[in-house]
């Protein structure tokens, strides 16, 4: 029964996301979707809708947006949220921060039917990102969407196609792509001075029993104050569960947890620096070893990922990714190794540590290979007309999106970049769930379990 419910709900929702009212309307008037995208003049104020007034939206996205809104002539004009409490909170918060009153919509259908909204920023449950973004671009709106871009390949493909066909601007919230130190690291590796990447080690460790838990809100939310069926979108129709609504990152199929929330950020830099779209293969394991609070997604996970050209197994490198909620030792690390040394994106240092010394090289009939140490550009310069807070990386990333909405240039974290990190996340989660070595079929764009 659950499978049938899933298929019916998926079919209905995907039909809406794939078609979109806005583009259908344009087509009947003989207007090509891509020609509809235009370079806005400086005097044209960009009207932005909030889709999902989350804690992330309040704490980081709003201040990051406000840092640049006056200079670039953007403003919030609306909020869509299926929980009436969040709609009211958004209205009050934006009024406090900007002095403006925004319109409130009960859902995205109402938002997209309204006139005068040019763009939306989406910060909802992880599994909703891709299809909500697809709906938005099909309805003529540019989009900033939080990562992970998608939690299933089906959803990822729908959004990729929608952006390609409409020509709308879409920025994925992979904010490392707008940070000066990461931009410098990419330029350095691409220059060839680093040498071939031969290993990457990544960790994201915390000791937080309540990570992604919201017990107070769970006790306060009432089903009658929201729209549970809309929340589920193309997931199976199940009984009301406030934990899955608010603590979705702990439960599949609403989130993949560690993979989609944390690895998505870090593995994106691997794709960016190497020019490779996804792993050649992944093996992974994980479990709920400590925080046995009813969650379904692991509190500890590890993946070993092989990267390189599909047609040349003699070239490539390995990525070792690990994350745990049970002990914070090791913190957040991103370490890139070549035969000549290492690049540490925690310290922003390039060093010769571990590089090929004279003695070792002589044994192989080679010359020593030691990198010249230096420090990456690391100051996240805030080019703002107002310093309203938010983290510098997200502020710079938001600015890049806003500038691209005007220029129609491809933003730093494009839909293709989001598609690529989604593929890696999905491969890792599949490998963990099946216990099998997972590969990817480029011709069919499908995950393959061996």
C-alpha positions as CSV (number, residue, x, y, z in Angstrom):
1,X,0.0,0.0,0.0
2,X,2.8,2.4,0.9
3,X,4.4,1.8,-2.5
4,X,1.2,2.6,-4.3
5,X,0.7,5.8,-2.2
6,X,4.3,6.8,-3.0
7,X,3.8,6.3,-6.7
8,X,0.5,8.2,-6.8
9,X,1.8,11.2,-4.8
10,X,5.0,11.3,-6.8
11,X,3.2,11.2,-10.1
12,X,0.8,14.0,-9.1
13,X,3.5,16.3,-7.7
14,X,6.1,15.7,-10.4
15,X,3.5,16.5,-13.0
16,X,3.0,19.9,-11.4
17,X,6.7,20.6,-10.9
18,X,7.6,19.5,-14.4
19,X,5.0,21.7,-16.2
20,X,4.6,24.8,-14.0
21,X,1.7,27.2,-14.5
22,X,4.0,30.1,-15.4
23,X,5.7,28.5,-18.4
24,X,2.5,27.1,-19.7
25,X,1.0,30.6,-19.7
26,X,4.0,32.0,-21.6
27,X,3.9,29.2,-24.1
28,X,0.3,29.9,-25.0
29,X,1.3,33.5,-25.8
30,X,4.1,32.3,-28.1
31,X,6.8,33.5,-25.8
32,X,9.9,31.3,-25.4
33,X,10.8,30.6,-21.8
34,X,14.5,31.6,-22.3
35,X,13.6,34.8,-24.0
36,X,11.5,35.7,-21.0
37,X,14.7,36.0,-18.9
38,X,15.9,39.6,-19.1
39,X,18.6,41.8,-17.8
40,X,16.9,44.0,-15.3
41,X,17.8,47.7,-15.1
42,X,19.3,49.1,-11.9
43,X,16.1,51.0,-11.3
44,X,14.0,47.8,-11.4
45,X,13.5,46.6,-7.9
46,X,13.8,42.8,-7.6
47,X,10.8,41.5,-5.7
48,X,11.7,38.4,-3.7
49,X,9.5,35.8,-2.0
50,X,10.5,33.7,1.0
51,X,9.7,30.0,0.6
52,X,9.9,28.4,4.1
53,X,10.7,30.7,7.0
54,X,13.1,28.3,8.7
55,X,15.6,29.0,11.5
56,X,18.3,29.0,8.8
57,X,16.3,31.7,7.0
58,X,16.0,33.9,10.0
59,X,19.5,33.5,11.3
60,X,21.6,33.6,8.1
61,X,19.7,34.1,4.9
62,X,17.8,37.2,5.9
63,X,20.9,39.1,7.2
64,X,23.0,37.9,4.2
65,X,20.3,39.2,1.9
66,X,19.9,42.5,3.8
67,X,23.7,43.1,3.5
68,X,23.2,43.8,-0.2
69,X,19.5,44.5,-0.7
70,X,19.7,48.3,-0.7
71,X,22.8,48.5,-2.9
72,X,21.5,46.0,-5.5
73,X,17.8,47.1,-5.2
74,X,16.2,43.9,-3.9
75,X,13.4,43.6,-1.4
76,X,11.3,40.9,0.3
77,X,7.7,41.2,-0.6
78,X,6.1,37.8,0.3
79,X,6.3,34.6,2.3
80,X,5.0,31.2,1.6
81,X,4.9,28.7,4.4
82,X,2.3,26.0,5.1
83,X,2.6,26.5,8.9
84,X,0.6,29.6,10.0
85,X,3.0,30.3,12.8
86,X,5.9,30.6,10.5
87,X,4.0,32.9,8.2
88,X,3.2,35.3,11.0
89,X,6.8,35.1,12.3
90,X,8.1,36.0,8.9
91,X,5.8,38.9,8.5
92,X,6.8,40.3,12.0
93,X,10.5,39.7,11.4
94,X,10.7,41.3,8.0
95,X,8.7,44.3,9.3
96,X,11.2,44.6,12.2
97,X,14.2,44.4,9.9
98,X,13.1,46.4,6.9
99,X,10.0,48.4,7.9
100,X,8.1,46.7,5.1
101,X,4.9,44.6,5.3
102,X,5.1,41.4,3.2
103,X,2.2,39.4,1.9
104,X,1.5,36.0,3.3
105,X,0.6,32.9,1.3
106,X,-0.5,29.6,2.6
107,X,1.4,27.6,0.0
108,X,3.5,27.9,-3.2
109,X,0.5,27.7,-5.5
110,X,-0.8,30.9,-4.0
111,X,2.7,32.5,-4.2
112,X,3.2,31.6,-7.9
113,X,-0.3,32.8,-8.8
114,X,0.5,36.3,-7.4
115,X,1.9,39.0,-9.6
116,X,5.1,40.9,-9.3
117,X,7.4,38.3,-7.6
118,X,10.6,38.0,-9.6
119,X,12.6,35.5,-7.4
120,X,12.4,33.2,-4.4
121,X,14.7,32.0,-1.8
122,X,13.9,28.4,-0.7
123,X,14.8,27.1,2.8
124,X,12.5,24.2,3.5
125,X,12.9,20.5,4.3
126,X,15.7,18.9,2.4
127,X,13.6,16.6,0.2
128,X,11.5,19.5,-0.9
129,X,14.3,21.6,-2.4
130,X,14.5,20.3,-5.9
131,X,10.8,20.1,-6.8
132,X,10.0,23.4,-5.2
133,X,12.8,25.0,-7.2
134,X,11.5,23.3,-10.3
135,X,8.1,24.7,-9.7
136,X,9.5,28.2,-9.2
137,X,11.6,28.4,-12.4
138,X,8.7,26.9,-14.4
139,X,6.7,29.8,-13.0
140,X,9.1,32.4,-14.2
141,X,11.2,33.0,-11.0
142,X,14.9,33.0,-10.3
143,X,15.9,30.9,-7.4
144,X,18.3,30.6,-4.5
145,X,17.8,27.2,-3.0
146,X,19.5,25.7,0.1
147,X,21.5,22.5,-0.3
148,X,21.2,19.6,-0.7
149,X,19.8,20.3,-4.1
150,X,18.1,16.9,-4.2
151,X,17.8,13.7,-2.2
152,X,16.8,11.5,-5.1
153,X,18.0,11.3,-8.7
154,X,14.5,11.6,-10.0
155,X,14.0,14.9,-8.3
156,X,17.5,16.2,-9.3
157,X,16.8,15.4,-12.9
158,X,13.5,17.3,-12.9
159,X,15.2,20.5,-11.5
160,X,18.2,20.2,-13.9
161,X,15.9,20.0,-16.9
162,X,13.7,22.8,-15.6
163,X,16.6,25.2,-15.3
164,X,18.1,24.2,-18.6
165,X,14.8,24.7,-20.4
166,X,13.7,28.0,-18.8
167,X,17.1,29.7,-18.6
168,X,16.2,31.0,-15.1
169,X,19.0,31.8,-12.6
170,X,19.4,29.2,-9.9
171,X,22.0,29.3,-7.1
172,X,22.5,26.3,-4.8
173,X,23.5,27.1,-1.3
174,X,27.0,25.7,-1.6
175,X,28.5,28.8,-0.2
176,X,32.1,27.6,-0.3
177,X,32.0,28.5,-4.0
178,X,31.9,32.2,-3.1
179,X,34.5,32.2,-0.3
180,X,37.9,33.8,-1.2
181,X,40.0,31.0,0.4
182,X,38.1,28.3,-1.6
183,X,38.3,30.3,-4.8
184,X,42.1,30.7,-4.2
185,X,42.4,27.0,-3.6
186,X,40.6,26.1,-6.8
187,X,42.8,28.5,-8.8
188,X,45.9,27.1,-7.2
189,X,45.0,23.4,-7.9
190,X,43.8,24.2,-11.4
191,X,47.1,26.0,-12.1
192,X,49.0,22.7,-11.8
193,X,51.3,24.0,-9.1
194,X,49.8,21.7,-6.5
195,X,50.3,18.6,-8.7
196,X,47.8,15.8,-9.1
197,X,45.4,15.3,-6.2
198,X,46.1,11.8,-4.8
199,X,44.0,11.8,-1.6
200,X,41.4,13.9,0.2
201,X,40.5,13.6,3.8
202,X,37.3,15.2,5.1
203,X,35.7,15.2,8.5
204,X,32.7,16.9,10.1
205,X,32.5,16.0,13.8
206,X,30.4,17.4,16.6
207,X,29.2,16.2,20.0
208,X,25.7,17.3,20.0
209,X,23.0,15.0,21.4
210,X,20.3,17.4,20.3
211,X,21.7,18.1,16.8
212,X,18.7,18.7,14.5
213,X,16.3,18.2,17.4
214,X,13.5,20.7,18.1
215,X,11.5,19.3,21.1
216,X,9.9,22.6,22.1
217,X,8.5,23.2,18.6
218,X,7.5,19.6,18.3
219,X,5.4,19.9,21.4
220,X,3.8,23.1,20.2
221,X,2.9,22.5,16.5
222,X,-0.6,21.3,15.7
223,X,-1.6,19.4,12.6
224,X,-4.6,21.8,12.0
225,X,-2.2,24.8,11.8
226,X,-0.3,23.4,8.9
227,X,-0.8,21.3,5.7
228,X,0.7,17.8,6.2
229,X,-0.3,16.5,2.8
230,X,1.5,19.4,1.1
231,X,4.5,18.8,3.3
232,X,4.8,15.2,2.1
233,X,4.9,16.3,-1.6
234,X,6.0,13.2,-3.5
235,X,6.9,11.1,-0.4
236,X,4.6,8.3,0.9
237,X,1.3,9.5,2.5
238,X,1.7,8.7,6.2
239,X,0.0,9.8,9.4
240,X,0.8,13.2,10.9
241,X,4.2,13.2,12.7
242,X,5.4,16.5,14.1
243,X,9.0,15.1,14.5
244,X,9.2,14.3,10.8
245,X,7.8,17.8,10.0
246,X,10.3,19.7,12.2
247,X,13.1,17.2,12.8
248,X,13.1,16.0,9.2
249,X,16.9,15.7,9.0
250,X,16.8,12.7,11.4
251,X,14.4,10.7,9.1
252,X,14.6,9.2,5.7
253,X,13.0,9.8,3.1
254,X,12.8,13.5,4.2
255,X,16.5,13.9,4.5
256,X,19.7,11.8,4.2
257,X,21.1,13.5,7.3
258,X,24.9,13.6,7.3
259,X,25.2,13.0,3.6
260,X,22.9,15.7,2.4
261,X,23.5,18.2,5.2
262,X,27.3,18.0,5.6
263,X,29.0,16.0,3.0
264,X,27.1,18.0,0.3
265,X,29.2,21.0,1.3
266,X,32.5,19.3,1.4
267,X,32.2,16.9,-1.6
268,X,31.2,19.9,-3.8
269,X,34.7,21.3,-3.4
270,X,36.2,18.0,-4.7
271,X,34.1,18.3,-7.8
272,X,35.0,22.0,-8.2
273,X,38.8,21.6,-7.7
274,X,39.1,18.4,-9.8
275,X,36.7,19.1,-12.6
276,X,35.1,15.7,-12.0
277,X,31.3,15.4,-11.7
278,X,30.9,12.4,-9.3
279,X,32.8,9.5,-7.8
280,X,33.6,6.4,-9.9
281,X,32.7,4.3,-7.0
282,X,31.6,4.5,-3.3
283,X,31.6,2.1,-0.4
284,X,30.1,3.3,2.9
285,X,28.9,2.4,6.4
286,X,27.1,4.1,9.2
287,X,24.9,3.5,12.2
288,X,23.1,5.0,15.2
289,X,25.7,4.1,17.8
290,X,24.9,6.7,20.6
291,X,21.9,8.9,20.1
292,X,19.1,6.4,20.2
293,X,16.2,8.9,20.2
294,X,14.1,7.4,17.5
295,X,16.1,8.9,14.6
296,X,16.5,6.8,11.4
297,X,19.5,8.6,9.9
298,X,22.9,7.6,11.3
299,X,24.8,9.6,14.0
300,X,28.1,8.3,12.5
301,X,28.9,7.6,8.9
302,X,32.0,7.0,6.8
303,X,32.5,6.7,3.0
304,X,35.5,5.8,0.8
305,X,35.1,7.3,-2.6
306,X,37.1,6.7,-5.7
307,X,37.4,9.6,-8.2
308,X,39.0,9.7,-11.7
309,X,38.3,9.3,-15.4
310,X,35.8,6.5,-16.1
311,X,37.9,5.3,-19.0
312,X,41.3,5.4,-17.3
313,X,41.5,3.6,-14.0
314,X,45.3,4.3,-13.8
315,X,44.4,7.9,-12.9
316,X,42.5,9.2,-9.9
317,X,42.5,9.7,-6.2
318,X,40.6,8.6,-3.1
319,X,38.3,10.7,-0.8
320,X,37.9,9.5,2.8
321,X,34.9,11.1,4.3
322,X,33.8,10.7,7.9
323,X,31.3,12.4,10.2
324,X,30.0,11.8,13.7
325,X,27.6,13.4,16.2
326,X,29.1,11.5,19.1
327,X,32.6,13.1,19.6
328,X,33.9,16.4,18.3
329,X,37.6,15.5,18.0
330,X,38.9,16.4,14.6
331,X,36.2,19.1,14.1
332,X,35.6,20.1,10.5
333,X,38.6,19.3,8.2
334,X,39.3,19.4,4.5
335,X,42.8,18.2,3.6
336,X,44.0,17.8,0.0
337,X,47.2,15.8,-0.7
338,X,49.5,15.7,-3.6
339,X,52.9,14.0,-3.9
340,X,54.5,17.3,-3.0
341,X,52.6,18.2,0.2
342,X,49.2,19.2,1.4
343,X,46.5,22.0,1.2
344,X,44.7,22.5,4.5
345,X,41.4,24.4,4.1
346,X,41.0,24.5,7.9
347,X,44.2,26.6,8.3
348,X,44.3,27.9,4.7
349,X,47.9,26.8,4.5
350,X,49.7,25.1,1.6
351,X,52.7,23.2,3.0
352,X,55.3,20.6,1.9
353,X,54.2,18.3,4.7
354,X,54.4,14.7,3.6
355,X,55.9,15.6,0.2
356,X,58.5,13.6,-1.6
357,X,61.9,14.1,0.0
358,X,65.4,13.8,-1.6
359,X,66.0,10.5,0.2
360,X,62.7,8.9,-0.8
361,X,62.9,10.2,-4.3
362,X,66.4,8.8,-4.8
363,X,65.1,5.3,-4.0
364,X,62.7,5.6,-7.0
365,X,65.2,7.3,-9.3
366,X,63.2,10.6,-9.0
367,X,63.7,14.2,-7.9
368,X,62.4,15.6,-4.7
369,X,58.9,17.1,-4.9
370,X,58.1,19.6,-2.2
371,X,55.5,22.3,-2.5
372,X,56.4,25.9,-1.8
373,X,54.5,26.9,1.4
374,X,52.1,29.9,1.3
375,X,48.8,31.1,2.8
376,X,45.6,31.1,0.8
377,X,43.5,34.3,0.6
378,X,41.2,33.9,3.5
379,X,39.6,37.2,4.4
380,X,35.9,37.0,3.5
381,X,35.7,40.6,2.4
382,X,32.2,42.0,3.0
383,X,31.3,44.2,0.1
384,X,28.1,45.5,1.6
385,X,26.1,48.6,2.1
386,X,24.8,47.4,5.4
387,X,26.3,45.0,7.9
388,X,23.3,43.2,9.3
389,X,25.2,40.0,10.3
390,X,25.0,36.5,8.9
391,X,28.1,34.5,8.2
392,X,30.5,36.1,5.6
393,X,30.5,33.1,3.3
394,X,26.7,33.0,2.9
395,X,26.6,36.8,2.5
396,X,29.1,36.7,-0.4
397,X,27.2,33.7,-1.9
398,X,23.9,35.6,-1.6
399,X,25.5,38.6,-3.3
400,X,26.7,36.5,-6.2
401,X,23.2,35.3,-6.7
402,X,21.7,38.7,-6.6
403,X,24.3,40.0,-9.1
404,X,23.5,37.1,-11.4
405,X,19.8,37.8,-11.3
406,X,20.6,41.2,-12.8
407,X,23.4,40.2,-15.2
408,X,21.9,36.8,-16.2
409,X,25.3,35.2,-15.7
410,X,25.6,31.6,-14.3
411,X,26.1,31.8,-10.5
412,X,29.0,30.3,-8.6
413,X,27.0,27.2,-7.5
414,X,25.0,26.3,-10.6
415,X,22.3,23.8,-11.0
416,X,24.9,21.4,-12.5
417,X,27.1,21.7,-9.4
418,X,24.0,21.0,-7.3
419,X,23.2,18.0,-9.4
420,X,26.8,16.7,-9.0
421,X,26.8,16.9,-5.2
422,X,23.4,15.2,-5.2
423,X,24.7,12.3,-7.2
424,X,27.6,11.9,-4.7
425,X,25.3,12.1,-1.7
426,X,22.9,9.6,-3.2
427,X,25.7,7.2,-4.1
428,X,27.0,7.3,-0.5
429,X,23.6,6.8,1.1
430,X,22.9,3.9,-1.3
431,X,26.2,2.3,-0.5
432,X,25.5,2.6,3.2
433,X,22.0,1.2,2.9
434,X,22.8,-1.7,0.7
435,X,26.3,-2.5,2.0
436,X,27.4,-2.8,-1.6
437,X,30.0,-1.0,-3.8
438,X,28.1,1.6,-5.8
439,X,29.0,3.1,-9.2
440,X,27.3,5.5,-11.6
441,X,26.2,4.9,-15.2
442,X,26.9,8.2,-17.0
443,X,25.0,7.2,-20.1
444,X,21.8,6.4,-18.2
445,X,22.5,8.8,-15.3
446,X,21.7,6.0,-12.8
447,X,23.3,4.7,-9.6
448,X,24.4,1.1,-10.0
449,X,24.9,-1.3,-7.1
450,X,27.3,-4.2,-7.7
